[in-house]
Amino acid sequence: MAAIVASFTSSLLISSSPSFSSLILTKLRPNPLLGHHSFLPKPSCLRFHCRKLMATRPNLGLTNPVEIDPSKISLSVKDVDVAEWKGDLLAVGVTEKDLAKDDSSKFQNSILKKLDSLLGGLLAEASAEEDFTGKAGQSTVLRFPGLGSKRVGLIGLGSQTSSLAVFRSLGEAVASAAKTAQASNVAVVLASSEELSSESKLNTIAAVASGTILGIYEDNRFKSESKKPSLKSLDIIGFGTGIELEQKLKFVQDVCSGVILGKELVNAPANVLTPGALAEEASKIASTFSDVFTVNILNEEQCKELKMGSYLGVAAASANPPHFIHLCYKPSTGPVKAKLGLVGKGLTFDSGGYNIKTGPGCLIELMKFDMGGSAAVLGAAKAIGQIKPPGVEVHFVVAACENMISGTGMRPGDIVTASNGKTIEVNNTDAEGRLTLADALVYTCKQGAEKIIDLATLTGACIVALGPSIAGIFTPSDDLAKEVLLASEVSGEKLWRMPLEESYWESMKSGVADMVNTGGRQGGAITAALFLKQFVDEKVQWLHIDMAGPVWNDKKRAATGFGVSTLVEWVLKNSS
């Protein structure tokens, strides 16, 4: 950055790698290895023809993730009396208004009034003693005799419940309470749900369910000792029943499985998640959903034939060879009416190269997350493979490699040539992600994609501009911006549209090549996006997401899975 994993079965390393010193393809130094036979994939789904990789040495540090069977939570909607529900924890989402009491200090809200009556007034008494007012972030869990549930939890929603973020937070609070109580069976009910429309009910139960699933999840693959979550089932009460609600919960499970994959890919250390291991994860998705997916993994020789000098220049210093990943989703039946491309930055580790990351705040110890864009793309692919939307073809593309330092590595001042023929003077080897994305974007355009979104942990400048929770989006297309922003409103992921100020391109001009790869500190996120724009066909609608901030949660010291949900929603919006 300028500025895998459900399970692994083996370490994926090539036994011997040719010198990369000749892989930086430039007009000034023609490479005889290219020959006259150019490998040009057809603009269609490609069949898997990646040779099996043999492990020739153990992982650095002898670290392998523990294979943990993911515990799947049973989700259901039930139309039962809350007082009769039997289980470990009944969680009630309450607003500040719901806690209003009459002159005799009794709840006015019907659900709270009923529960309090059965408990002989203890609920009202306990909530007052705990100073529970229903503010967002407040919660209290009480154990009472006299109900089907062993415990009753009151969870504050604040004064407004119009935002889906409130209900995701409710789900997260339910997960936290379930962990503390070691509850296996949990039910959630809103004290006031009568005013919700049918569409609002669907979105509300989805938000509560996803908040609970992701809140209960813990990545313990690299811990010597860990406990599996105790939560087995979540019942959502008070929203009615029916096939539409059940289908929505199935959709939530599918998307959350993709988000969890995205988290695990980013959390995995670089000595485990090599470019080859990332490629293997893509192959697993294709084999699991072989009815709708094909995969093509290009090795370095095939990338040379495609003249991907920009990408290979970044990869040149690493002992771990590059793997160019192309997953293609195509529905098994029906016509295809839209072709989409999702491109993810796949730097499994970024040292900065010869412009090595040094000093406080350089975050070199976290540069395993520099493949967060590829994690979002592969997580979305896993979800799409389960959902199987009709009428849309999707190309998932990742140029996976490492940015390291060695005698064969790319140097400041080198000129590399991208696969569209444009030359780039490398004035900073730590602005490497855009170099890999350049060839990935050219490749994706050649697959016939009509709309392309790329995601990358691209610049520290975007974190400075928008902080740690918001990703910046850049696009010349107002229509595509609207599509993606609408998808993010449903997913709950925060995006903010940034300007593509063309006059800033002046700082990206080179005296000896078509362009430089970085234009300095001022407007760094904008100039990075302008750089990527040079590698997108003018006929293709394109949008860039700089997710350097929200890829990682500093407080939890773990990945967020950012991007997966928005990508899935966007693909579905483009599905027939």
Disulfide bonds with the S-S distance in Angstrom:
Cys45-Cys328 2.09
